[in-house]
Amino acid sequence: MTQTYININGELRDASTLTVPKNRVFRNAWQFEGDVVEVDMDKAREIHRDNLRQERSPRLGKLDTDWFRAAEISDTSAQAEIAAQKQKLRDITDDPRIDSATTPEELVELTLDSLLA
């Protein structure tokens, strides 16, 4: 029979002796707490923010293009609207709901679209 080990910061433990989270989204935030693998929520929040940054990047790129097109035709109202949309995307990682999430499941529910709604 093959044994599976969990490695957290160089510490290896037999997975069959541990209670492990079902969701691996925040695997890099795992920590050992006795025989339980728990998610360090501070690290999970930073991982989630990084994921949101990656997800918003193409949207910001499209808005940049839209802004320059509006600038070419001197549509200042469109430029202002696009600038506001871009700022809302930039501010998404500062949303207080991210800091108030107490479980990994709550963080996963905070998608880019749900935070923008």
Secondary structure as UniProt FT lines:
FT   STRAND          5..8
FT   TURN            9..10
FT   STRAND          11..14
FT   HELIX           15..17
FT   TURN            25..26
FT   HELIX           27..29
FT   STRAND          30..33
FT   TURN            34..35
FT   STRAND          36..39
FT   HELIX           41..72
FT   TURN            73..74
FT   HELIX           76..91
FT   HELIX           92..94
FT   HELIX           96..100
FT   HELIX           104..109
FT   HELIX           112..116
//
